[in-house]
Amino acid sequence: MVLHEAGHLVAALALGVRIKKIGIQWHKGLFTIREQGTVQQNLLIAMAGPFVNLLLVAFGPWYPVFGLANFCYALANMLPIEGSDGFRIATCWRRIREFAN
């Protein structure tokens, strides 16, 4: 989970979005508060966490449980449930398509 959140942080910093606060809460887990980026920046930042988990799946041949856990975490995070990365990705994608039309 730490590496997943680090993916979001690295993406935000690489895209020039300022991080205001990083913390941990018992009901939220790890969280970040950052400046609002553009829709395209938000899409890439939201995709970065699950992408890190998919990269970590590559360790599956050596650490099968670790690989499976990361696959499941990426898959669950991509579901478009409010508050998830999947929801943020779907929202950004929808807004990009609306602007394109």
C-alpha positions as a printed NumPy array, in Angstrom:
array([[  0.   ,   0.   ,   0.   ],
       [  2.894,   2.348,   0.715],
       [  4.338,   1.754,  -2.752],
       [  0.9  ,   2.305,  -4.307],
       [  0.604,   5.699,  -2.59 ],
       [  4.199,   6.499,  -3.5  ],
       [  3.191,   5.998,  -7.134],
       [  0.547,   8.706,  -6.765],
       [  3.042,  11.017,  -5.058],
       [  5.778,  10.532,  -7.652],
       [  3.292,  11.097, -10.479],
       [  1.961,  14.272,  -8.856],
       [  5.447,  15.643,  -8.308],
       [  6.548,  14.701, -11.845],
       [  3.511,  16.51 , -13.246],
       [  4.172,  19.617, -11.14 ],
       [  1.215,  19.219,  -8.769],
       [  2.145,  20.437,  -5.278],
       [  1.648,  18.023,  -2.362],
       [  0.197,  19.814,   0.672],
       [ -0.014,  16.996,   3.231],
       [  0.68 ,  13.278,   3.619],
       [ -0.821,  11.374,   6.511],
       [ -2.307,   8.198,   7.895],
       [ -5.679,   7.702,   9.578],
       [ -7.193,   4.506,  10.915],
       [-10.317,   4.721,   8.713],
       [ -8.608,   6.079,   5.564],
       [ -5.207,   4.471,   5.656],
       [ -2.541,   6.515,   3.898],
       [ -3.748,   9.711,   2.278],
       [ -2.443,  12.771,   0.505],
       [ -3.812,  16.249,   0.116],
       [ -2.595,  18.028,  -2.977],
       [ -3.354,  20.934,  -5.224],
       [ -6.069,  20.388,  -7.798],
       [ -4.425,  19.579, -11.106],
       [ -5.857,  19.581, -14.588],
       [ -8.134,  16.754, -15.637],
       [ -5.268,  15.159, -17.571],
       [ -2.923,  15.449, -14.579],
       [ -5.559,  13.956, -12.271],
       [ -6.083,  11.052, -14.674],
       [ -2.371,  10.224, -14.729],
       [ -2.021,  10.62 , -10.951],
       [ -5.006,   8.328, -10.328],
       [ -3.594,   5.711, -12.724],
       [ -0.133,   5.77 , -11.121],
       [ -1.07 ,   3.838,  -7.949],
       [ -2.634,   0.822,  -9.662],
       [  0.177,   0.923, -12.245],
       [  2.723,   0.478,  -9.439],
       [  0.74 ,  -2.519,  -8.172],
       [  0.748,  -4.04 , -11.661],
       [  4.521,  -3.55 , -11.854],
       [  4.864,  -5.32 ,  -8.488],
       [  2.947,  -8.308,  -9.883],
       [  6.181,  -9.04 , -11.773],
       [  7.616, -10.292,  -8.455],
       [  4.999, -13.068,  -8.501],
       [  7.363, -15.809,  -9.723],
       [  9.626, -15.224,  -6.697],
       [  7.003, -14.079,  -4.174],
       [  3.654, -15.539,  -5.273],
       [  1.581, -14.173,  -2.384],
       [  3.07 , -10.691,  -2.849],
       [  2.352, -10.81 ,  -6.586],
       [ -1.211, -12.019,  -6.059],
       [ -1.862,  -9.416,  -3.353],
       [ -0.71 ,  -6.632,  -5.66 ],
       [ -2.822,  -7.952,  -8.518],
       [ -5.903,  -8.06 ,  -6.284],
       [ -5.175,  -4.6  ,  -4.878],
       [ -4.783,  -3.133,  -8.391],
       [ -7.958,  -4.842,  -9.585],
       [-10.021,  -3.739,  -6.58 ],
       [ -8.662,  -0.204,  -6.848],
       [ -9.697,   0.031, -10.5  ],
       [-13.361,  -0.64 ,  -9.716],
       [-15.363,   2.576, -10.192],
       [-16.489,   2.767,  -6.558],
       [-16.666,   6.254,  -5.063],
       [-13.366,   7.156,  -3.422],
       [-11.336,   4.624,  -5.409],
       [ -8.766,   5.298,  -8.093],
       [-11.105,   3.639, -10.579],
       [-13.82 ,   6.176,  -9.762],
       [-11.354,   9.055, -10.214],
       [-10.118,   7.582, -13.501],
       [-13.67 ,   7.131, -14.804],
       [-14.592,  10.679, -13.759],
       [-11.522,  12.191, -15.431],
       [-12.049,  10.097, -18.572],
       [-15.677,  11.208, -18.763],
       [-14.695,  14.874, -18.378],
       [-12.015,  14.573, -21.072],
       [-14.533,  13.008, -23.473],
       [-17.087,  15.759, -22.701],
       [-14.512,  18.446, -23.527],
       [-13.585,  16.622, -26.761],
       [-17.166,  16.643, -28.044]])
